[in-house]
């Protein structure tokens, strides 16, 4: 029986239990979906956790007379995936089941996530961006970023082990706090977390346009960087007693490119970000940084919701 509670918030607040209780894995039976399923099994799971494998079928009206054959094949393939996952998760005492849904994936999967009360939705990212099919799948993944009602983990390369080198991009909003808390929860084997804040230097353009003295511009740059460091240090204060070490970094510039470069430098295996990361003039225009990261990152990307579900909707 499916739960109709709101999707649970993926965080690490007071009283939260260690491990995930409900994970939804979206599958189209492709190799990148198989990677998503492998990664889901590697996440820290709570005793008695549930994993729901969901496959979206087209509406019957758009399939002509082939819908029965298509559904039968999909159901058989999904049952095989469920059995394999049950075997892999036997020692974890997890419940695994499959569900077929109809409609566009970007609409049907969010509905399934809400009905299931998923804490996390996991899906794979195509590894051959040049092909037409891969580009179509990329657009589907991009649509999920705005429509999934909970945390979204997009799996890129084939998983080789637990996450050990996570990177979190923060802008001091609730969403970035949720991203940090999720990393603390999902990466129990990591000993350090790189936390980066891309700070606002848009006022420097005003100084240049007003032909300000170079000394004034340099002073503004130094003060902006110092404020950013102080703000980041203060933001991390509630988590100082965590078992992980924080590497606190501040940068200025375009947030998406900065995060991608830093992830390469740090050999990150996971990048976590709020759904609407902001920096600089982006505080007004809100660029889709999360979509850029999902599309261009060489590692997995975790996208956290802006507003968590209320405590009454938490999975217990």
C-alpha positions in Angstrom: 0.0 0.0 0.0 1.5 3.4 -1.0 1.8 6.2 1.5 0.2 9.5 0.6 2.2 11.5 3.1 4.3 14.4 1.8 7.8 13.5 0.6 10.3 13.4 3.5 13.0 15.9 4.0 16.5 14.5 3.4 18.4 16.1 6.3 20.3 15.5 9.5 18.5 17.4 12.2 18.0 16.6 15.8 16.4 13.2 16.3 16.9 12.1 12.7 17.8 8.4 12.4 20.9 7.4 10.5 20.2 5.9 7.1 17.5 6.4 4.5 14.1 4.8 4.7 12.5 5.3 1.3 14.4 5.6 -2.0 12.8 5.8 -5.5 15.0 4.7 -8.4 13.8 5.7 -11.8 14.7 3.1 -14.5 14.3 2.8 -18.3 16.4 -0.5 -18.2 19.4 1.2 -19.8 23.0 1.0 -18.6 22.9 4.4 -16.9 19.8 3.3 -15.0 21.7 0.2 -13.9 24.3 2.6 -12.5 21.7 4.5 -10.6 20.4 1.2 -9.0 23.9 0.2 -8.0 24.4 3.6 -6.4 21.1 3.3 -4.5 22.2 0.0 -3.0 25.4 1.6 -1.8 23.7 4.5 0.1 23.3 4.2 3.9 20.0 2.5 4.4 18.0 2.1 7.6 16.9 -1.3 8.8 13.7 -2.2 7.0 14.2 0.5 4.3 12.1 0.4 1.1 13.5 0.8 -2.4 10.9 1.4 -5.2 11.9 0.9 -8.8 9.7 2.9 -11.1 9.5 2.7 -14.9 7.3 5.2 -16.9 5.3 3.9 -19.9 3.8 6.1 -22.6 0.1 6.8 -22.4 -1.9 4.0 -24.0 -3.4 6.4 -26.6 0.0 7.2 -27.9 1.1 3.6 -28.3 -1.6 2.4 -30.7 -2.2 -1.4 -30.5 1.2 -2.1 -29.0 0.5 -1.0 -25.4 -0.3 -4.5 -24.1 2.9 -6.1 -25.5 5.0 -3.1 -24.3 3.5 -3.3 -20.8 4.1 -7.0 -20.6 7.7 -6.7 -21.6 8.3 -3.8 -19.2 6.6 -5.6 -16.3 8.8 -8.7 -16.9 12.0 -6.6 -17.1 11.0 -4.7 -14.0 10.3 -7.9 -12.0 13.8 -9.2 -12.9 15.4 -5.9 -11.7 13.4 -6.2 -8.4 14.5 -9.8 -7.9 18.2 -8.9 -8.5 18.0 -5.9 -6.2 16.3 -8.0 -3.5 19.2 -10.5 -3.7 21.8 -7.8 -3.5 20.1 -6.1 -0.5 19.2 -9.3 1.4 21.7 -8.6 4.2 20.2 -5.1 4.7 16.6 -6.4 5.3 15.3 -4.0 2.7 12.0 -4.2 1.0 12.2 -3.9 -2.8 9.3 -3.6 -5.3 8.6 -2.3 -8.7 5.9 0.0 -10.1 4.9 0.9 -13.7 3.4 4.3 -14.2 2.0 6.0 -17.3 2.7 9.4 -18.8 5.6 11.7 -19.4 8.5 10.7 -17.1 8.9 14.3 -15.8 5.2 14.2 -14.7 4.7 10.6 -13.7 7.8 10.1 -11.7 7.2 13.1 -9.4 3.7 11.8 -8.7 5.1 8.4 -7.8 7.7 10.0 -5.5 5.0 12.0 -3.7 2.8 8.9 -3.3 5.7 6.8 -2.1 6.9 9.5 0.3 10.4 9.2 -1.1 13.3 10.8 0.7 15.5 10.6 -2.3 15.0 10.0 -6.0 17.9 8.4 -7.9 18.3 8.4 -11.6 21.2 7.9 -14.1 22.7 10.4 -16.4 23.6 9.4 -20.0 27.4 9.0 -20.5 27.3 9.6 -24.3 26.0 13.2 -24.6 26.6 13.3 -28.3 23.8 10.8 -29.3 20.3 11.9 -29.9 18.9 9.5 -27.3 21.3 10.8 -24.7 20.3 14.4 -25.5 16.7 13.5 -25.1 17.5 11.9 -21.7 19.4 14.9 -20.6 16.3 17.1 -21.2 14.3 14.6 -19.1 16.8 14.8 -16.3 16.8 18.6 -16.5 13.0 18.6 -16.2 13.2 16.5 -13.0 15.2 19.2 -11.2 12.2 21.5 -11.0 9.5 18.8 -10.7 10.8 16.2 -8.3 9.3 17.1 -4.8 12.3 15.8 -2.8 16.1 15.4 -3.0 17.4 14.2 -6.4 20.6 12.2 -6.9 21.8 12.1 -10.5 24.4 9.3 -11.0 27.0 9.8 -13.7 30.0 7.4 -13.8 29.6 3.8 -12.8 29.8 3.6 -9.0 33.1 2.2 -7.7 32.4 2.5 -3.9 31.0 4.7 -1.2 31.3 8.5 -1.5 34.5 9.7 0.1 35.2 13.1 -1.5 32.0 15.2 -1.4 31.8 18.9 -2.3 29.0 21.1 -1.1 28.2 24.5 -2.7 26.4 26.9 -0.3 24.8 30.3 -0.6 23.5 30.3 3.1 19.9 29.6 2.0 17.9 26.8 3.6 18.4 24.7 0.5 22.2 24.8 0.8 21.9 24.0 4.5 19.8 21.0 3.5 22.5 20.1 1.0 25.2 20.1 3.7 23.1 18.1 6.1 22.3 15.5 3.3 26.0 15.0 2.6 26.7 14.4 6.3 24.0 11.8 6.2 24.9 10.1 2.8 28.7 10.1 3.2 29.4 8.3 6.5 32.8 7.1 5.2 34.1 10.5 4.2 36.5 12.2 6.6 36.3 15.6 5.1 33.9 17.8 3.1 34.9 20.6 0.8 32.4 23.5 1.3 32.6 26.3 -1.2 30.8 29.7 -1.3 30.8 31.7 -4.4 30.5 35.3 -3.1 29.0 38.3 -4.7 31.4 40.9 -6.3 28.8 42.5 -8.6 29.4 45.9 -7.0 32.9 45.9 -8.4 31.3 46.6 -11.8 29.8 49.8 -10.4 33.2 50.9 -9.1 34.8 50.4 -12.5 32.0 52.3 -14.2 32.4 55.2 -11.8 36.2 55.2 -12.5 37.0 54.5 -8.9 40.6 54.5 -7.8 42.4 51.1 -8.0 43.1 51.2 -4.3 39.3 51.5 -3.6 38.6 48.5 -5.9 41.3 46.4 -4.2 39.9 47.3 -0.8 36.4 46.3 -1.9 37.8 43.0 -3.1 39.6 42.3 0.1 36.6 43.2 2.3 34.2 41.1 0.1 36.4 38.1 0.5 36.9 38.6 4.2 33.1 38.9 4.7 32.6 35.7 2.7 35.0 33.8 4.8 33.4 35.0 8.0 29.9 34.2 6.7 31.0 30.7 5.7 32.7 30.0 9.0 29.5 31.2 10.8 27.3 29.1 8.6 29.3 25.9 9.5 29.4 26.6 13.2 26.4 24.4 14.1 28.2 21.4 12.5 31.5 21.7 14.2 30.9 18.7 16.4 30.4 16.5 13.3 32.9 13.8 12.7 34.0 15.3 9.4 36.5 18.0 8.7 35.4 21.0 6.7 37.6 22.6 4.0 36.2 26.1 3.8 36.7 27.8 0.4 35.4 31.0 -1.0 35.5 32.1 -4.6 34.1 34.8 -6.8 32.8 34.5 -10.3 30.2 32.5 -12.2 29.0 29.9 -9.7 28.4 27.0 -12.1 31.9 27.1 -13.8 33.5 27.7 -10.4 31.9 24.6 -8.8 32.7 22.5 -11.8 36.4 23.6 -11.8 36.7 23.0 -8.1 35.1 19.5 -8.3 37.8 18.6 -10.9 40.6 20.0 -8.7 39.4 18.2 -5.6 38.6 14.9 -7.5 35.1 15.1 -6.0 32.9 12.0 -6.3 29.7 13.9 -5.3 28.7 17.5 -5.7 25.7 18.7 -3.6 23.8 21.9 -4.2 20.5 23.6 -3.5 18.0 23.6 -6.3 18.4 27.4 -6.7 22.0 28.3 -5.9 22.6 32.0 -6.2 25.7 34.2 -6.5 26.5 37.7 -7.8 23.9 39.0 -10.1 22.3 35.6 -9.9 20.7 36.8 -6.6 18.3 38.6 -9.0 18.1 36.4 -12.0 18.6 32.9 -10.3 20.5 31.0 -13.0 19.9 27.3 -13.2 23.2 26.3 -11.7 21.9 22.9 -10.6 20.9 22.1 -14.2 24.4 23.1 -15.4 26.0 20.9 -12.8 23.8 17.9 -13.7 24.6 18.3 -17.4 28.4 19.0 -17.2 29.7 17.5 -14.0 32.0 14.4 -14.3 30.7 13.1 -10.9 27.4 12.5 -9.2 25.2 15.5 -8.4 22.8 15.8 -5.4 20.2 18.5 -5.8 18.3 19.5 -2.6 14.8 21.0 -2.4 14.4 24.7 -1.4 11.7 24.0 1.1 11.6 20.7 3.0 8.5 18.8 3.9 7.0 19.6 7.3 8.0 17.4 10.2 4.6 15.7 10.1 5.5 14.3 6.7 8.8 12.8 7.8 9.3 9.1 7.4 9.7 7.4 10.7 
